[in-house]
Amino acid sequence: MNNIRTQALVIGGGPAGAAAARSLAEHNISTILLERDLSYTKPCGGAIPSSAIAELGIPESVIRNHVTKIKVFSPKGESVAIDLSGGTFCITERHELDSTLRGIASDKGAKVIESEFLRFESRGKQVTSVARRRDNGEEFKITSDYVIACDGITFRAAASAGLPKPGFVYTISAYLKPEDYNSDTCEFWFGDENSMLSYSWIFPASDFLSVGTGNEDPRLLTSTISGFMERRFKMDINDIRKDRFISKMRAFRIPVWNKPVYNLDNILFAGDAGYTVMPVSYEGIYYSMKSGELAAKAVAAGCPGQYKKDWTRAYRARFIMMSMIRKHLLKKTDNIERWILLHQRKEVQEMAMRLWLRKEASRSSLLSYIGLFRHIIKIW
Ligand SMILES: Cc1cc2nc3c(=O)[nH]c(=O)nc-3n(C[C@H](O)[C@H](O)[C@H](O)COP(=O)(O)OP(=O)(O)OC[C@H]3O[C@@H](n4cnc5c(N)ncnc54)[C@H](O)[C@@H]3O)c2cc1C
């Protein structure tokens, strides 16, 4: 079996892995990025706040649409329309986004290999990993000083290192034709009918709508998405499938953020593999890329423990707040109703949007976060 030597191995070529590999290569660290399937398209709404595009080094060419408004529907069907005056939501298509980001990592010097990580063979000062090539099925070994595991919800690296899996929110989604839909608006529908502890969404690109739903109970996914589409598009689900579907419905899991393991010695976990999806909004692209960058920075400094410190300083408070909202507020329909109606107030809209659209971890954004939370506490 061939044995390749590199300073850093990145497992998984989604946004987290591509950002980690790019950052490692920029630090002149020899890097291999393993992606098991370069033609893979992750089921995802692909929405990224405009303020994050330059920060993350994402080329504008992958933006399929700029959404300028969101409409949030309460369990009782009340709606709140919000103009995103502080920015836009950029809608991307995930295959295009991921392959573009991997291309940037490769241009910076990372070596991208289409192979599947199978297991860690040995761990210690150096880590030996076993992988299988996609083209000929051959197994080979990679010995590295560091590993950044970005293999998403497969958790293959974490399992091989003996870690348990987190809890999940379950999703189902499809791409639909964008007929009769306002391409400037993202919709979020709350309430048990539309979702449990999550929401149903419509995110418009220029040539497709991403339509989906999240749920705590995977057995409810199919009936919930069918009911949502029928109500929203006022059509029978069979007609929607026949006339409007561009892709099949695909189920997928989102990790619930809770006590993540940042690193086991020289193996670091980033992106979904490190649970970095924001509770309630389920925004993961930004946080997965930032975690990949921070993990790479810690590796470059020769200090893997720095990753947890940097992440905690920048984002932990937001994740704790949103976890509390998820846990306490989304569990009761009346609370969701009042929480959404609270957003009819201009100042609450501004606070919520500042939080969502502007990612700088400044004192003022944190204070507005707490300000929003205080409004919510009043209704508990
Ligand atoms: C339905 C849905 C809608 C979403 N919508 C949004 C949204 O609109 N905006 C947003 O910000 N977030 C959204 N998210 C969350 C977002 O998709 C994820 O948080 C993000 O993709 C995480 O990036 P990642 O790189 O950590 O993992 P992934 O994107 O899952 O990438 C992991 C990569 O690792 C590869 N891989 C897996 N196992 C192995 C292995 N053993 N060896 C080699 N390679 C491997 C996979 O092929 C994949 O390319 C959504 C999630 C879902 C499920």
PDBQT file of the ligand as one rigid body, heavy atoms in Angstrom, charges set to zero:
ROOT
HETATM    1  C1  LIG A 401     -31.240  20.948   3.653  1.00  0.00    +0.000 C 
HETATM    2  C2  LIG A 401     -30.174  21.867   4.191  1.00  0.00    +0.000 A 
HETATM    3  C3  LIG A 401     -30.232  23.214   3.887  1.00  0.00    +0.000 A 
HETATM    4  C4  LIG A 401     -29.224  24.082   4.350  1.00  0.00    +0.000 A 
HETATM    5  N1  LIG A 401     -29.270  25.382   3.969  1.00  0.00    +0.000 NA
HETATM    6  C5  LIG A 401     -28.269  26.215   4.373  1.00  0.00    +0.000 A 
HETATM    7  C6  LIG A 401     -28.225  27.557   3.911  1.00  0.00    +0.000 A 
HETATM    8  O1  LIG A 401     -29.067  28.006   3.130  1.00  0.00    +0.000 OA
HETATM    9  N2  LIG A 401     -27.212  28.357   4.343  1.00  0.00    +0.000 N 
HETATM   10  C7  LIG A 401     -26.243  27.893   5.202  1.00  0.00    +0.000 A 
HETATM   11  O2  LIG A 401     -25.337  28.654   5.587  1.00  0.00    +0.000 OA
HETATM   12  N3  LIG A 401     -26.240  26.602   5.623  1.00  0.00    +0.000 NA
HETATM   13  C8  LIG A 401     -27.211  25.755   5.227  1.00  0.00    +0.000 A 
HETATM   14  N4  LIG A 401     -27.182  24.449   5.614  1.00  0.00    +0.000 N 
HETATM   15  C9  LIG A 401     -26.040  23.961   6.420  1.00  0.00    +0.000 C 
HETATM   16  C10 LIG A 401     -24.819  23.742   5.503  1.00  0.00    +0.000 C 
HETATM   17  O3  LIG A 401     -25.215  22.991   4.370  1.00  0.00    +0.000 OA
HETATM   18  C11 LIG A 401     -23.695  22.989   6.237  1.00  0.00    +0.000 C 
HETATM   19  O4  LIG A 401     -23.533  23.517   7.524  1.00  0.00    +0.000 OA
HETATM   20  C12 LIG A 401     -22.379  23.067   5.475  1.00  0.00    +0.000 C 
HETATM   21  O5  LIG A 401     -22.470  22.392   4.237  1.00  0.00    +0.000 OA
HETATM   22  C13 LIG A 401     -21.261  22.437   6.287  1.00  0.00    +0.000 C 
HETATM   23  O6  LIG A 401     -20.080  22.400   5.511  1.00  0.00    +0.000 OA
HETATM   24  P1  LIG A 401     -18.993  21.256   5.800  1.00  0.00    +0.000 P 
HETATM   25  O7  LIG A 401     -17.877  21.515   4.871  1.00  0.00    +0.000 OA
HETATM   26  O8  LIG A 401     -18.724  21.193   7.251  1.00  0.00    +0.000 OA
HETATM   27  O9  LIG A 401     -19.736  19.879   5.466  1.00  0.00    +0.000 OA
HETATM   28  P2  LIG A 401     -20.297  19.366   4.038  1.00  0.00    +0.000 P 
HETATM   29  O10 LIG A 401     -20.754  20.494   3.232  1.00  0.00    +0.000 OA
HETATM   30  O11 LIG A 401     -21.263  18.283   4.369  1.00  0.00    +0.000 OA
HETATM   31  O12 LIG A 401     -19.032  18.749   3.367  1.00  0.00    +0.000 OA
HETATM   32  C14 LIG A 401     -18.460  17.541   3.796  1.00  0.00    +0.000 C 
HETATM   33  C15 LIG A 401     -17.668  16.987   2.626  1.00  0.00    +0.000 C 
HETATM   34  O13 LIG A 401     -16.933  15.841   3.091  1.00  0.00    +0.000 OA
HETATM   35  C16 LIG A 401     -17.029  14.827   2.133  1.00  0.00    +0.000 C 
HETATM   36  N5  LIG A 401     -16.843  13.565   2.860  1.00  0.00    +0.000 N 
HETATM   37  C17 LIG A 401     -17.681  12.974   3.738  1.00  0.00    +0.000 A 
HETATM   38  N6  LIG A 401     -17.130  11.847   4.221  1.00  0.00    +0.000 NA
HETATM   39  C18 LIG A 401     -15.915  11.737   3.637  1.00  0.00    +0.000 A 
HETATM   40  C19 LIG A 401     -14.879  10.765   3.736  1.00  0.00    +0.000 A 
HETATM   41  N7  LIG A 401     -14.990   9.692   4.522  1.00  0.00    +0.000 N 
HETATM   42  N8  LIG A 401     -13.757  10.948   2.988  1.00  0.00    +0.000 NA
HETATM   43  C20 LIG A 401     -13.631  12.035   2.157  1.00  0.00    +0.000 A 
HETATM   44  N9  LIG A 401     -14.595  12.966   2.024  1.00  0.00    +0.000 NA
HETATM   45  C21 LIG A 401     -15.718  12.820   2.769  1.00  0.00    +0.000 A 
HETATM   46  C22 LIG A 401     -18.420  14.977   1.552  1.00  0.00    +0.000 C 
HETATM   47  O14 LIG A 401     -18.508  14.383   0.254  1.00  0.00    +0.000 OA
HETATM   48  C23 LIG A 401     -18.567  16.506   1.501  1.00  0.00    +0.000 C 
HETATM   49  O15 LIG A 401     -18.100  17.061   0.284  1.00  0.00    +0.000 OA
HETATM   50  C24 LIG A 401     -28.182  23.572   5.182  1.00  0.00    +0.000 A 
HETATM   51  C25 LIG A 401     -28.143  22.210   5.499  1.00  0.00    +0.000 A 
HETATM   52  C26 LIG A 401     -29.118  21.362   5.000  1.00  0.00    +0.000 A 
HETATM   53  C27 LIG A 401     -29.050  19.888   5.334  1.00  0.00    +0.000 C 
ENDROOT
TORSDOF 0
